[in-house]
Structure formats: structure tokens, C-alpha cells
Amino acid sequence: MKFGVLLGLLCLATGVFAQEKKYDLKLSDVSIRRDADSVIIDGRVENSGDKTLKKIRFFIAFRDPDHQTVSTRDGHIEPKALGPGEDSEFHALVPDAVRAVDVVFRFEDGSGREVDAANSGPFTIE
């Protein structure tokens, strides 16, 4: 009986102290589609953190059906500084990675620090 009470308290304590992960960025309205020999990428990124992010770079990993990266592309988010609660659209036109079926995003700030992003993929290439 004592073991059951201890286990119950441990489970309760774990739930009480568990916190939801905070993200610095949130992607939304992401659209990825093929057009002739290109892939058109559109979306919106929002600073969901509490600090201004400067010189945000995005990295797009194009993945095959086995989730292996076949190609990568990168770009910058405009404006150069994105304050808390601010958002920005982004657009990219890149050569088609023929074997790719989806993409995953990754972000860095101007100092090269990785920026945590909610809803970073995978997104299916239509």
C-alpha cells in the first residue's frame, strides 16, 4: 500500500511541475507547392517569445519518403528585427528537389543561436 501511495504522489508531482514548452517563433499559413521546375513556399512567422529577435534566418530541409534530407535552402526573414507579438510573411522560390515529399523548417538568430519554433513541420509538398 505504501508503494502505491508513493507512486501516486510521484505521478501527481510530475504533473504539477510539468510545464508547457515555450517557443520563440510560431509558423502559420504555410503553403508549399510545386510549379514547373520550382517549389513555391509561402508562410507567416510570429515572434511568440518575450524578446526581440534580430536577423532571423530560416533553413528548409527537403525530405524524401524515408525522412532523409535530399536538399536544403536558406533565407532571411524581413524585417531585420521582429519584436514580441510581431509577425512577418515569408516567401521563397527554389529549384525543385524532385525526390522530396515534405519540408521541415529550422531557425537561427543573427548570432547563430537556434530559435525554437512551434509548428515547424513537416509540411507536405503539394
C-alpha positions as CSV (number, residue, x, y, z in Angstrom):
1,M,0.0,0.0,0.0
2,K,2.8,2.4,0.8
3,F,4.3,1.9,-2.6
4,G,1.0,2.7,-4.3
5,V,0.7,6.0,-2.3
6,L,4.3,6.9,-3.1
7,L,3.7,6.1,-6.8
8,G,0.6,8.3,-6.8
9,L,2.4,11.2,-5.2
10,L,5.2,10.9,-7.7
11,C,2.7,11.0,-10.6
12,L,0.9,13.9,-9.1
13,A,4.2,15.8,-8.6
14,T,5.3,15.1,-12.1
15,G,2.1,16.6,-13.5
16,V,2.2,19.6,-11.2
17,F,5.8,20.5,-12.2
18,A,5.5,19.7,-15.9
19,Q,5.5,22.9,-17.9
20,E,4.4,23.5,-21.5
21,K,7.4,24.2,-23.8
22,K,7.7,27.9,-24.7
23,Y,8.6,28.7,-28.3
24,D,10.2,31.9,-29.6
25,L,8.6,31.6,-33.1
26,K,5.4,30.2,-34.4
27,L,4.8,29.3,-38.1
28,S,1.4,29.6,-39.6
29,D,-0.3,29.8,-43.0
30,V,2.4,27.6,-44.6
31,S,1.9,26.6,-48.2
32,I,4.3,24.6,-50.2
33,R,3.6,23.7,-53.8
34,R,5.4,22.6,-57.0
35,D,5.2,24.8,-60.1
36,A,7.1,23.6,-63.2
37,D,10.7,23.1,-62.0
38,S,10.3,25.1,-58.8
39,V,8.9,24.9,-55.3
40,I,6.9,27.9,-54.1
41,I,7.0,28.4,-50.3
42,D,4.8,30.9,-48.5
43,G,4.0,31.4,-44.8
44,R,3.9,33.6,-41.8
45,V,6.2,33.6,-38.8
46,E,5.3,35.2,-35.5
47,N,7.6,36.1,-32.6
48,S,5.7,34.3,-29.8
49,G,8.5,34.9,-27.2
50,D,9.2,37.9,-25.0
51,K,12.4,39.1,-26.6
52,T,13.1,40.9,-29.9
53,L,14.7,38.5,-32.4
54,K,17.2,40.0,-34.9
55,K,18.4,38.8,-38.3
56,I,16.3,35.6,-38.3
57,R,17.5,33.0,-40.8
58,F,15.3,30.1,-41.9
59,F,16.6,26.8,-43.1
60,I,14.4,24.5,-45.2
61,A,15.2,20.8,-45.3
62,F,13.6,19.0,-48.2
63,R,13.0,15.3,-47.2
64,D,12.3,12.1,-49.2
65,P,9.7,9.5,-48.2
66,D,12.2,8.0,-45.7
67,H,12.5,11.4,-44.0
68,Q,16.1,11.8,-45.2
69,T,17.2,15.3,-46.3
70,V,17.8,15.5,-50.0
71,S,18.3,19.2,-50.2
72,T,18.4,22.3,-48.1
73,R,17.8,26.0,-48.7
74,D,18.0,29.1,-46.5
75,G,16.8,32.6,-46.4
76,H,16.1,35.6,-44.2
77,I,13.0,37.0,-42.5
78,E,12.2,40.6,-43.1
79,P,12.2,43.0,-41.2
80,K,15.6,42.5,-39.6
81,A,14.1,42.8,-36.1
82,L,10.9,41.1,-35.0
83,G,9.6,42.2,-31.6
84,P,7.3,40.2,-29.3
85,G,3.9,39.7,-30.9
86,E,5.0,40.9,-34.3
87,D,4.8,38.7,-37.4
88,S,6.0,38.7,-40.9
89,E,5.3,36.9,-44.1
90,F,8.0,35.0,-45.9
91,H,8.2,33.7,-49.5
92,A,10.7,31.6,-51.3
93,L,11.0,30.2,-54.8
94,V,13.6,27.4,-55.0
95,P,14.6,24.8,-57.5
96,D,12.5,21.6,-57.2
97,A,14.1,18.8,-55.2
98,V,12.4,16.0,-57.2
99,R,12.5,13.2,-54.6
100,A,11.3,15.5,-51.8
101,V,7.8,14.9,-50.4
102,D,7.9,17.2,-47.4
103,V,9.9,20.0,-45.8
104,V,10.9,20.9,-42.2
105,F,11.9,24.4,-41.1
106,R,14.7,25.4,-38.6
107,F,15.6,28.9,-37.5
108,E,18.6,30.8,-36.2
109,D,19.0,34.4,-35.0
110,G,21.8,36.7,-36.1
111,S,24.3,35.3,-33.6
112,G,23.8,31.7,-34.9
113,R,21.7,30.6,-31.9
114,E,19.0,28.2,-32.8
115,V,15.5,29.6,-32.3
116,D,12.8,27.2,-31.1
117,A,9.8,27.3,-33.4
118,A,6.3,25.8,-33.0
119,N,4.7,24.1,-35.9
120,S,8.0,23.8,-37.9
121,G,6.9,20.8,-39.9
122,P,6.8,18.5,-41.7
123,F,4.7,20.2,-44.4
124,T,3.7,18.2,-47.4
125,I,4.8,19.4,-50.8
126,E,1.6,19.7,-52.9
